[in-house]
Amino acid sequence: MPKFYLTTAIDYSNGEAHLGHALEKIGADCIARYRRLRGDDVHFVMGMDEHGQKVAQAADKNHLAPQAWVDRIAARFADTWRRLACSHDDWIRTTEPRHAKSVTAFIDRIRERHPDDLFSGEYEGLYCVGCEEFKQESQIVNGRCVEHPTLDLIRMKETNYFFRLSRYAQQIHGLITSGEFRVEPAIRRNEVLRLLEDGLQDVSISRARFPWGIPFPGAADHTVYVWFDALINYITAAGFPEPGFERLWPADLHVIGKGITRLHCALWPAMLLSAELALPRQVWAHGYVQWGGAKVSKSSGDTLSVDEAIDFRGADALRYFLLREIGFENDGDFTWERFDARYTSELADTFGNLVSRSLAMLHRYRSGTVPRDPAPHTPAIETATRETVAAYARAMDALALEQGAAQWMELAARANRYIEETAPWKLAKAGRDAELDTVLATLARTVARLAVLAAPFIPGAARTVWALFGERAPLETIRLDDLESLSAERLQVAKPPVLFPKPERTPHGARKLVT
């Protein structure tokens, strides 16, 4: 069973989760569930980034000690991801003792192998508290950080410890162009390559006299710079520095937002090269969820309430909408109108309607028992299913999640057309029992297959549909390769519930922004 170690960016503990966070976590969870469906041994990690100036400021603003503040925020984020059915195997927080031990060991390892990569020096520059980093000229527009244009840049001058990042630009460029270190999608890879071609500057990796952080080894009055600390979480969660961490490391996939590619595709690989540790195999940088054409973020205040979006149509509906409408590559606008349209036309009227009418006909004509198919696997729907499953797998392997969702939904639409083409009610009225048995068995088999393919996107509804087929193997144990031979014959099927109810009135008034 192949190993697949998957991480998301750890979320910064200075405010509530928003839909930008949700897209990343839902997308990564969709990938994790799909890789399990493929039969991989998945280890999926999420967590919280809990040090740094922004966190200390947020704690102070709320009249709490930093640890009490991050405990509160971590609990809220964890509750949100539970509501969205995220299936992570580990939840890492950078305030945990295991992480402090890992950061210290990582720095010590650099000192042992490349001692001149760490040095003391004076740094002066413009610091963005939103990004928690000094900004280069290329990252500043009209005197503001391009990622946080509502925040003032702060001019800071400190004597800190530095990391010799400049040494590794050419080597990382070669690793990316050779494909050994993959940066996807292509638009983000090209951005990173241009950055590397322009050269990298050495970076400050400590903060003087700032108490909220991990003590810098050998310098009691310094703490480790928050990004240097945070990036190490990926290898902490693999078990570093304990023996056997190589069972999980290197990571097979880091899922991040496009705004932090420079840190994950330049600084992080340089850190690993300096420590003589393996690089992650791939970084995928997704786009932003936009509200009214602007990125939703905590610093701008344009933060859509994730709880409100879940309450609107349910967790499955939000998962499906973000992955199908926004996608996992480019930026996309969130609107309640588009959310409602996808919910109604696809989840309710296509998939939900197919499950309802297919299984209802089993009860009407065969007392809820799936008949034996007298002509197994001959209808055209079988060919369509094989083609769809193959296209679905190609899309999901390429992390084109919106295309995977589209293939799944197209199969549901094809099955609805099959009902219209075969008209089971006419077959029943004419007493053509053998033909009716074939249609009913085909529909039951297709619905069961659709439940399997749906699981990465809408896990709650997928489990509900799978459970309608009674005592059989748990959905989590079914693999993609099982679909060809999957059968529902002789199973007693429960009457289907309304999977995606349609309210009489659309609550378009629910458009509150939270800060």
Buried (B, 14 or more C-beta within 10 A) or exposed (E): EEEBBBBBBBBBBBBBBBBBBBBBBBBBBBBBBBBBBBBBEBBBBBBBBBBBBBBBBBBEEEEBEBEEBBBEBBEBBBEBBEBBBBBBEBBBBBBBEBBBBBBBBBBBBBBEEBEEBBEEEEBEBBBBBBBBBBBBEEBBEEEBBBBBBEBEBEEBEBEBBBBBBEBBBEBBBEBBEEEEBBBBBEEBBEBBBEBBEEEBEBBBBBBBEBEBBBBBBEBEEBBBBBBBBBBBBBBBBBBBBEEEBEEBBBBBBBBBBBBBBBBBBBBBBBBBBBBEBBBBBBBBBBBBBBBEEEBBBBBBEBBBBBBBBBBBBBBBBBBBBBBBBBBBBEBBBBBBEBBBBBBBEBBBBBBBBBBBBBBBBBBBBBEBBBBEBEEBBEBEBBEBBEBBBEBBBEBBEEBBBBBBBBBBBBBBBBBBEBBEEBEBEEBBEEEBBEBBBBBBBBBBBBBBBBBBBBBBBBBBBBBBBBBBBEEBEEBEEBEBEBBEEBBBBEBEBBEBEEBBEBEEEBEEEEEEBBE
